[in-house]
Each structure stands twice: as C-alpha cells, then as structure tokens.
C-alpha cells in the first residue's frame, strides 16, 4: 500500500504533470520568464526553479498542477511519455509555425545554450541565433542538417504541426522504456 501511495503521489511520470524538460520547453514556447510563470501559477520562483531542475527528486504535485493549468490556459498541450516515445509539448491548435520556430524550444528542452549548440553542430552561434529569430530568408541546408542531427543525437525532435495540433518538441525515448 505504501508503494502505491509513493508512486501515485510522487512519480514524475504521473498523468498530466509536466517534467522538468517539458517545463523548460513550454516556457520557451510561450516566450516567458520563470518569474512570469511562477506568478501566474501562484508559486514562488524558487519552487519553479526546483521544478525545472533535472535534479528534482520528489516533485511538488500541487505546484505542478498549478503550472500545468497555466500552460494549458496559454494554449499548450503536454505530450505524455509512453513506452515508445518520450514526453513533449505542443501547441493545442495549428499556428503556422515551421521547424525553425521549434529549434529554440528543442534547445530549451535539452537545456543547451547557444554556445553548446554551436559546439555540437559546428554551426556558428550567431547563425543559430539568426535562424531561431527568423532572421534568415533561406536557411542553408547544411546548417539545418547539422542542427537537426544534434537534436536527434541528443534525443529530441521538433514535431511538425498537423491539421489538429500546432508545432511541438518531443523526446525520442521514454524514461519508462529505459
């Protein structure tokens, strides 16, 4: 009975509660700060910082449910982890965004800085920043290929939108399948 209680109340894979990776990606998708999200969720910035940490052990489910409600109200949908794929975040409705718009969010999910992405991809930091801002009319195919390859190697993909859902980011593997 105690095992059920612990899993049921403290599992990071509980239905509807965002993981630290989902939180970082979702904030990136919204273009909001930790301070903004903490205020909207009526939690302290320190609590949100802890929720976004990859080192969190026992998540605060009450705080997570408040954050989840804010994300949902802002138009985001959490994609749950399964045995075949990892967690993710996507817009609830089509937005017209392309994969380029998801690059920054995928980096946020992976907690990669521009410098780290530049080192891993061998694409210049300034070029990546311009790509993410939409500052290039045409993205060099070689750069796009290298950036996608890094995301794939790190286990994250940009989910293209379809008729029913907007752009998103998703982990390729699930912690459940490890």
C-alpha positions in Angstrom: 0.0 0.0 0.0 2.8 2.4 0.8 4.5 1.6 -2.5 1.3 2.5 -4.4 1.0 5.7 -2.3 4.6 6.8 -3.1 4.3 6.0 -6.8 0.9 7.5 -7.1 1.7 10.8 -5.3 5.4 11.3 -6.2 6.0 9.8 -9.6 7.4 12.3 -12.1 5.6 10.3 -14.8 2.2 10.9 -13.4 -0.5 11.8 -15.9 -0.8 15.4 -16.5 2.2 16.7 -14.6 5.0 18.3 -16.6 8.5 17.1 -16.4 11.4 19.5 -15.9 12.2 19.2 -19.7 8.6 19.9 -20.6 8.6 23.0 -18.3 11.7 24.4 -19.9 10.3 23.8 -23.5 6.9 25.2 -22.6 8.3 28.4 -21.2 10.4 28.8 -24.3 7.4 28.2 -26.5 5.5 30.9 -24.6 8.5 33.3 -24.6 8.1 33.8 -20.8 10.4 34.0 -17.9 10.4 31.8 -14.8 9.2 34.9 -12.8 6.2 35.2 -15.1 5.2 31.6 -14.9 5.7 31.4 -11.1 3.5 34.5 -10.7 0.8 33.1 -13.0 0.9 29.7 -11.2 0.9 31.4 -7.8 4.1 29.7 -6.7 7.4 31.2 -5.8 10.2 31.5 -8.4 12.3 29.2 -6.2 9.7 26.5 -6.4 9.6 26.8 -10.2 13.3 26.8 -10.4 13.2 23.5 -8.5 10.5 22.1 -10.8 12.7 22.9 -13.8 15.7 21.3 -12.3 16.8 17.9 -13.7 17.9 17.0 -10.2 14.5 17.3 -8.6 13.7 14.1 -6.7 10.1 14.3 -5.4 8.1 16.9 -7.4 5.6 19.1 -5.7 2.4 17.9 -7.4 0.3 20.8 -6.2 2.8 23.3 -7.8 3.0 21.1 -10.9 -0.8 21.1 -11.3 -0.9 24.9 -11.0 1.8 25.3 -13.6 0.1 22.8 -15.9 -3.1 24.8 -15.6 -1.3 27.9 -16.7 0.3 26.1 -19.7 -3.0 24.7 -20.8 -4.7 28.1 -20.5 -1.9 29.6 -22.7 -2.7 27.1 -25.4 -0.1 24.4 -24.8 -0.6 20.6 -24.6 1.6 18.2 -22.7 2.5 15.1 -24.6 2.9 12.2 -22.1 5.7 9.8 -22.2 4.9 6.2 -23.3 6.9 3.0 -23.7 7.7 4.0 -27.3 8.4 7.8 -27.0 9.3 10.5 -24.5 7.4 13.5 -23.2 6.8 16.6 -25.1 4.9 19.9 -25.5 3.0 21.2 -28.5 0.5 24.0 -29.3 -3.1 22.8 -28.9 -4.0 24.3 -32.3 -2.2 24.9 -35.6 -0.1 28.0 -35.5 1.5 28.1 -39.0 5.0 27.7 -37.4 7.8 25.7 -39.1 10.6 23.5 -37.7 12.8 26.6 -37.4 10.5 28.0 -34.8 10.9 24.9 -32.8 14.7 25.0 -32.7 15.0 27.3 -29.6 12.3 25.2 -27.8 14.1 22.0 -28.5 17.3 23.6 -27.2 15.4 24.6 -24.1 14.1 21.1 -23.6 17.7 19.8 -23.7 18.9 22.7 -21.6 21.5 23.6 -24.3 22.9 27.1 -24.6 23.6 28.7 -27.9 27.3 28.1 -27.4 26.8 24.4 -26.6 24.6 24.0 -29.7 27.2 25.8 -31.8 30.0 23.5 -30.5 27.9 20.4 -31.0 26.7 21.3 -34.5 29.6 23.2 -35.9 27.2 25.9 -36.9 28.1 29.4 -35.7 26.5 30.8 -32.6 25.4 33.9 -34.4 24.0 31.9 -37.3 21.9 29.8 -34.9 20.6 32.9 -33.2 19.6 34.4 -36.6 17.9 31.1 -37.6 16.0 31.0 -34.3 14.9 34.6 -34.6 13.7 34.0 -38.2 16.4 36.5 -39.4 17.3 34.5 -42.5 15.2 34.3 -45.6 16.7 31.0 -46.5 18.4 28.6 -44.1 21.5 26.9 -45.5 20.6 23.3 -45.9 23.9 22.2 -44.5 23.3 24.2 -41.3 19.7 22.8 -41.0 21.0 19.2 -41.4 23.7 19.7 -38.7 21.2 21.3 -36.2 18.7 18.5 -36.8 21.4 15.9 -36.3 22.4 17.4 -32.9 18.8 17.3 -31.8 18.4 13.7 -32.9 21.7 12.7 -31.3 20.5 14.3 -28.0 17.1 12.5 -28.3 14.7 15.4 -29.2 12.7 16.1 -32.3 10.7 19.0 -33.4 7.1 17.8 -34.0 5.6 19.4 -37.1 2.1 20.7 -36.9 -0.8 18.9 -38.5 -4.4 19.8 -39.1 -5.3 19.4 -35.4 -2.3 20.5 -33.5 0.5 23.0 -33.6 4.3 22.7 -33.6 5.9 21.0 -30.7 9.0 19.3 -29.3 9.3 15.8 -28.0 11.9 13.4 -26.5 12.5 10.4 -28.7 12.8 7.9 -25.8 10.9 7.5 -22.7 12.4 7.1 -19.2 9.8 4.3 -18.8 11.5 2.3 -21.5 15.0 2.5 -20.0 
